[in-house]
Amino acid sequence: GIQVEQSPPDLILQEGANSTLRCNFSDSVNNLQWFHQNPWGQLINLFYIPSGTKQNGRLSATTVATERYSLLYISSSQTTDSGVYFCAVGGGGADGLTFGKGTHLIIQP
Amino acid sequence: SAVISQKPSRDICQRGTSLTIQCQVDSQVTMMFWYRQQPGQSLTLIATANQGSEATYESGFVIDKFPISRPNLTFSTLTVSNMSPEDSSIYLCSVVLKQWTEAFFGQGTRLTVV
């Protein structure tokens, strides 16, 4: 099956810093999503981005499907950004998602 | 988007028993899925819940251990059978409203087996 690799696995930053999270995948995909899992375990949709670039406030994401990677940018980090960020991919249609192992982000005040 | 309600939100169960988790969606959805997240790990797809037919299980998951029902387009259940401490995980229901669109997740059921 498809492999999803995320980097870095852990990231500790000061409030106000910027960060880039990367997701590499081993095969072509029709579905790519970024999620934030908060400390209570809730998965929050950040982006549905099988290709192209999207922005939502301080967050933006870019997926280069031909090169099989996606990037999540977080600018001006806040402590509430802490948690685990997952990249998940799928073939689309009836397929479920394959998740990467996540990036554990800690934003210190 | 979709509002997904999972019950129970958490439970502590004795080994050897079974627990049924419910997933209710506020609209009819084509696709429903069940995932497991073991402590400190990522999410793994258990199965696709098919309306009116048997679920489609991923490698490593079997119907006898994780029976799934989906009687209609808004509801599904996952049963964790004959539980052992290794089954302690968060179990999440997920839906896709239309093909080629984003997936949404319920808040999860945090299961501890003692």
Chai-1 contact restraints between the chains, C-beta under 6 A:
chainA,res_idxA,chainB,res_idxB,connection_type,confidence,min_distance_angstrom,max_distance_angstrom,comment,restraint_id
A,Q33,B,E102,contact,1.0,0.0,6.0,A-B,restraint_1
A,G41,B,I90,contact,1.0,0.0,6.0,A-B,restraint_2
A,G41,B,G108,contact,1.0,0.0,6.0,A-B,restraint_3
A,Q42,B,Q107,contact,1.0,0.0,6.0,A-B,restraint_4
A,L43,B,F105,contact,1.0,0.0,6.0,A-B,restraint_5
A,N45,B,E102,contact,1.0,0.0,6.0,A-B,restraint_6
A,Y48,B,E102,contact,1.0,0.0,6.0,A-B,restraint_7
A,G92,B,W100,contact,1.0,0.0,6.0,A-B,restraint_8
A,G93,B,Q99,contact,1.0,0.0,6.0,A-B,restraint_9
A,G96,B,F33,contact,1.0,0.0,6.0,A-B,restraint_10
A,G96,B,L45,contact,1.0,0.0,6.0,A-B,restraint_11
A,F99,B,S42,contact,1.0,0.0,6.0,A-B,restraint_12
A,F99,B,L43,contact,1.0,0.0,6.0,A-B,restraint_13
A,K101,B,S42,contact,1.0,0.0,6.0,A-B,restraint_14
A,G102,B,S42,contact,1.0,0.0,6.0,A-B,restraint_15
